[in-house]
Amino acid sequence: MSTSSTAPLAPPAPQAADPRMSGRQKLVLTLLLGAQFMIAVDFSILNVALPVVGEGLGFSLSHLQWIATSFALAAAGFTLLLGRVADLVGRKRLFIGGMVVLGLSSALGGLADSPEVLLTARVLQGLATAAVTPAGLALLTTSFKEGRLRERALGLNGALMSAGFTAGAILGGLLTDLLSWRWAFFVNVPVAALVVALAPSVITDSRPAVRPKLDVPGAVTVTGGLLLLVYGLTQAGETGWTAPATLAALSAGAALLVGFWFVEKRAAAPLVPVHILKRRSVIWGNATGLIAFVTETSLVFLLTLYLQEVLGYSPLATGLAFGVLGIGTVIGGTLGGRAVGRFGTRRTIVFGGIVQAAATLSLVALGTSGGWIQLVLAATFIGGIGNMLMIVGFMVTATSGLPDEEQGLATGLATMTQQVGITLGIPVMSAVVTARMAGATGPDAVLSGVALAVLVNSALVLAGALAAWFLLGRREVRSPAG
């Protein structure tokens, strides 16, 4: 008998185990997610308290929206620039510096005794957000190599970001009712101090070996373009789409962003290399993310109108009603990473979009009796799961296939998409509601405006899902085995 016939059979190859996070990775994840959650809370914590803040500091009703707008302008306008700065000077350094500014500006906001001081604090909070969010996301993606662990981390990050937006409304109502609106600012100070104290020893920095020069013309055109675009969108919700100030801001913003493309094509060290902007995953991944954030945050606004103006809910009760949405987003975020690993980003985004669109569409049936709250709770819970599947798919798509030295740029683009989406959704849907009401007042008029805006919202989500199916291509981003 030959030797080969008597040799023992080789054991079957072991199946790749699901990778586990090390203790240090868990600590890094906890620290970074805590910071990102706090940033998300800041987006919405003052929304339900705005009338109280305005009364306390002497804001006129017409100027009240600038408490939110000043934050959004700085956060959205400077995100891309500071995301690139993080690549150049070090993500860890910018992350810690941003947290310091966030803590100090929050203290300033809590101590504000005039509208000017409060708005200064909000602008500084927005700039800190523009630094911390892309730097933190880049540190997250470079701490976990591409694959299942990164998808899980990004899923948790997306869930907490979305849950933070919802938690901000609840926390703002609680703090305002039980203590004072000033605690909406003060609550950030100890959290920021803890992150600043722990980050130097917990986080490992990463940046390119060769440090290129900063693209100043690109920085000026993209930052100016984004500032004007966000300002124009905000004005559209306040004064209408045909107002001269709105048209001028939107036109100038669009012109600067077109100019940015041509600047980047000729720059020796571009802020955003053109080859990245030509990547299908980056362009269409961010387009999908923009739709996801526009629709979900604006839906919160629409349902706030419905709950308060039609059903007569208090701000605190309204915030508590959105707790169900927060639970749905957390579940969607935890499932998102697994869904991407099993089905790929394209299918995850499309399925999530269809679920969100169907849940949102059901809200067209809302009426004026209190029993309709059950539909609100069910639809926001299911829609929150679908929305987070879209967001996780978008984040994985937009940051995959790029080297570590470009992760700050990729996450900066993704963060800019998120913040522009949050800012864009409310004025767009507000304009739809206002046009439908046509000067009419009362619960029935509000309900009619909300119903039309909900229909537009649902159609937009469905269009985004279909665009992802046809435009992301059939090459799926999946977790590598093992």
N, C-alpha and C positions, 0 to 999 in steps of 0.2 A: 504494500500500500504506500502511496506517495506521502511525503511529508506534509504536503498541503492538505491532504485529506484528513490527517490526524491533528492538524493544528487547531487550537481552540478558536471558536468564532469570536470576532471582534465585538465588543459590547456596542450596542446602538449608541449613536451620538446623542448626548444629553440635549434635551430641549432647552432653548434659551429661556432663562428665568427672567421674570419681570424685574428690571433693575430697581434697586432700593437706594434711597437717599442716605448719605452718610450723616452722622450727627452734626458735622459742621455745615453741611448743605441745608439741613433743617433749620439751623440757627440763622444762617444767611437768609433763607426763605422767609422765616418769621419776621426778621427785622425789616426786610425790604417790603414785604406785604403789609406790615403795620404802617410803614410810611406811606405807601400808596393808598391804603384805606383812608388814612387821615386826609390825604390830598383830595380824595373823592368826596369825603364828607364836606370839605370846604366849599365844593361847588354848590351845594344845596342847603347848607345848614342855616343860612340867613333868609331863605326864600319865604318861609312861613312867618318870619319875624319882621319882614320889611316894614309893614305899617307901624309897628311898635318902635323900630329903630328910627324911622323918619319922624315920628312924633317926639321922640326923646331928644333928637339932635337938630330938629328944625328943617328937615328936608321938605321941599314942596312936593306935592303929589307927582307932578310932571318929571321931577328929577330923581324920584325914588329908585327907578330902574337902574340908575348909574351905580348903585351899590353892587349890583350883580354884574353890570356891563363892564365896569372898570377892571374887575378881576378877570373876566373872560377875555377882554382885549389883550391884556398883558400875557395871560396864559397861552392863548392861541397864537398871538403874534410873534412871540419870542421862542417858542418851543423848538422849531427847526434849527434856529441859530444856536441855541444853547445845547441842543443835542449834538451838534458838530463840535462845539467848544468842549464838550465832555470827552470827545474822542481825542482832542488835541492836548488838553491840560490834565486829563485824568478823570475818569468817571467818579471814582471814590471821592476825590477832592471836591468836585462840583456838587456831588450828592450831599456831602456833609455841609459845605458852604450854603447850599440851598436850604437845608434844614435849619441852619442857624438863622438865616434871614426869615424863614417861615415862623420860627418861634418868636423872634423879636417883633416882626410885623403883627403877629397875632396879639402880643402884649400891647402894642401901640393901638390896635383896633379896639381892644377891650377898655382902654383908658381914654379913648377919643372923646373930646368935648365939643367938637364942631364937625360939620360936614366935610371940610377940607382935610382934617386929620384922618377921618374915617376913610375917605377915598384914597388918600395916600397909603394908608395901611392896606387897603384892598389891592391897589396896584402892586405893592411890594409882595403881597401874598401871591398874586398872579405870576410875578417874575420868579418867585421861589418855586412855584409849581412848574413853570416852564423849565427850570433847571433840574428839579428833583425827579420829575416823572420820566423823561427820557434817560437820564443818567441811571436811575434805579432800574428801569427796564433793561438797559444795556448790561448792567451788573448782573441782573437776573439771567439773561440769556447767555452770558459768558461764564456764569457759575455752573450752568447745566449744558452739557454738550447736546447737539441736535439729536432729537429722538424722544423717547417716551418720557424721560424725566423733565426735559424742557417743556414738552406739551402739557404735562401735569402741572408744572410750575406756572406756565402761562394761563392755564385754565383756572387755577386758584387765584391768580392775579386778576384776571378778567372778572371772576365772580365777586371778589372783594371790591374791585373798583365800582362795579354796578351796584352791589349791595351797599357800598358806602354812599352812593348818590341817594339811595332810598333812605338809609339810616340817617343821613344828614337832615332830611325833612322831619323825621321822627324826633331826633335829638334836638333839633332847633326848636320844635314845639314844646318839648319837655323842659328844656333849659329856660325858655322864655316864660313859660307859665309858672314854673316852680322857683326860679331864681331871678335871672335878668338876661336880656339879649346879650349883654357883655360877656356872659359865660360861653356863648357860641365862639368867641375869640379865645378866651382864657383857657378853654379845654385843650387847645392845641399846645400850649406852652410846656406842660410836663411831658407830653408825648414826644415833642421835638427834642427836648433836653435829654430824654432817655435814649433816643436814636443817636444823637450826636455823641453821647457818652460811650455807647457800645460799638458804633460803626467802625472806629479806627482799628479795633482789635479783631472784629468779626469778619469784615469784608476785605477781600483781596482785590487790589486794583488791577485794571487791564487797560492798555492803550497801545497804539501803534508804535513800533520800534523807531520809525522815522516820523518826526513831527512836522507836517507841512504848514505853510503859512495860511492864515485865515483869509478866506475869500471875502474881502470887504465889499466890493460891488455886489456880489451875490447876496451877502447878508443884508445890505441896505434894500435891495429890490424885493427880496422875498419877505423880509420883515415888514417893510412898508406896504407891500401888496396885501399881506394877510391882515394887518391892522385895518387898512381901508375896507377890505372885504368884510371883515367881521363887524366893523362899525356900520357899513352900509346895510348889512343884514339886520342889525339891531334897529337901525333907523326905519327900515322897511316895516318892522312889526309895530313901531310907534307912530310913524307918520304916513305910511303907505308906500307902495312900490314906485309910484310915479312922482313922488316928492323930489324937487331938485337936489336936495342934499343927499337923498338915497341914491339917485341915479349918478350923481357926480362921484360919490364914494365908491360905488360898485364899478363904475367905468374905470376910474383911476386905479383901483385895486387890481382889476383884470389886466389893465395895460402893464402894470408893474410886474405881475406874475408872468405875462408873456415875455416881457423884457428879461426876466430872471432866466428863462430858458435859453435865450440867446447869449446872455452873459456866461452861463455855465458851459456852453459849447466852446467858448473861447478861453476860459479861465485855465491857468496853469495848475492851480490847486483848487478845483471847484468845491463849493460848499456841498453840492449834491452832484456827484459825477453823473453825466448823462447816461452812461451805460446802466446805472441803477434805475433811472426813470424809464428806461426802455424795457426793463424786465416785466413780463406779463404778470408774474406773481406780485410784484410790488405795486404796479399800477392798479390792477383789478382787485387785488387783495385790499388795498386801501379804499378803493371805491365802495367795496362791499361793507367795510368797516364804517365808512362815512354814513351809509344808509342805515346801518344798524343803530348807530348812536343818534342820528337825526330822529329816527322814528320812535325809539323807546323813551328818550328824554322828553320829546314833545308830547308823547302820549301821557306822561305824568302830568304835564301842564294841562292838557285837555281834560283829564279826569279830575284834576284839582278844580277847574272851572265847574265841571259837572257836579262834583260832590258839594262844593261850597255854594254855588249860585243856583243849582237846581234842587239838590236834596237838603241844603241848609246845614251842612256839616261845619264844625269849627275847624280852625287850622290844625289843632292837635289831633282831632278825630280823623282829619284828612291824612295827616302824616302816619297815623297808626294803621289806616286802611292800606297804605302802601307797604306795610310790613310783609304782606303776602307776596307782593312782587319781589321783595328782597329775598324771601325764602326760595322763590322760583329761580332767581338769578344765581343763588349759591348752588342749588342743585344742578342747574345748567352748566355752571362753571366746572363743577367737579366731574360731570359726565363728559364735558367737551374734549378734554385731553384723551380720554379713552375712545371717544367716537372718532377723533382724528386718527388715532393709531390704528383703529380697525377699518374704518371706511374711507379715510383720506379727507383732505380739507374740502375738496369740491363738494362731495356728497354731504358732509357735515354742514357746510354753509347753506346748501340748497334745502336740506331737510329742516334745519333750524328756521330758515326764512319762511318756508311754507307753514310751519307750525305757528310762528309769530303772526303771519298774515291772516291765517284762519281765526286765531284767537282775537286779534284786533278787529276783524270784520264783524265778529259776533256782537261787538259793542254798539254797532249801528242800531240795534234793537232797544237800546236803553230808553226808559220812560221816566216819568216824574214821581213815581211812588217809591217809597223807601225800600221795597223788596228787591229792587234792581241792584242793590249792593251785592247780592250774591253773584250776579253775573260779572260785576266788576272784579270781585275777588277771584273767581274762577278763571276769567279771561286773562287777568294780569299775571296770575300764577303760571298758567300754561304758556302765555306769551313770553314771560320772563325766561323760562327754560329755553324756548326757541331762540330768543334774542342772544342769550349767552352762547349757544352753540354757534351762531353766526360770528360772534365776537372772538371766541377762541379760534375758530377756523381762520378768521381774518388775521389774528396776531401771529399764528403759526405760519400762514402763507407769506405774510409781509416780512418776516424775519428769517425765513429759511433759505438755505443755499448761499448765504453771504459769509465772508470771512469775519473773524472776531473784530478786526480793525474797522469794519463797517457796520457793526451792530449798533453803535451809538447813533449813526445816521439812520439806519433802518427803524430803530425804535423811536427816534425823533420824528420821522415821517408818520409812524403809526400813532404816536401820541398827538401830533398836530392834527391828524385826521380825527381822533377822538374828541379833542377839545373844540375844533371847528364844528364838528357834528353836534356836540352838546349846545354850542352857541347858536348854530344855524336853525335847529329844529323849532325852537319856540317862536321866533319871529315869523317863520314861514307858516306854521299852523295858526298862529295868532291872526295873520293876514287873511287866511281862509275863513276863520270864524267871523272876523269883522265884516268881510265881504258878504257872507251869507246872512248876517244879522241886518245889514243895510240900515243901520240906525235904530232898529227896534230894540226894546229892552224887555226884561222879564225872563222868568225861567224857561218859557217855551221858546223864546228867541235864542237863548243861550244853548238850549238843547238842540235846536235845529243847526246852529253853527258848529257845535261839537260833533254832531252826527256826520256832517259833510267832511269835516277835517279828519275824523276817524276813517272814513271811506278813502280819502286821499292817502292817509298814513298806511293803510293796509295795502293799497295798490302800489305804493312806493316800495314796501318790503318785498312784495311779490316780484316786482320788476328787478329788484336787486338780486333776488334768488335766481331768477331766470338768466340775468346777465352773468352771474357766477357760473352757471351751468354751461353756457355757451362760450364764455370768454376766458375762463381760467384754464381751459385746455383739459385734455384727458390725462395728462401726467399728474398723478396724485402725489401730494406730499404726505408721506406716511412715516411712521416710526421705523427705523432700522431694527431688524431682529436682534434681540439680545440686549 
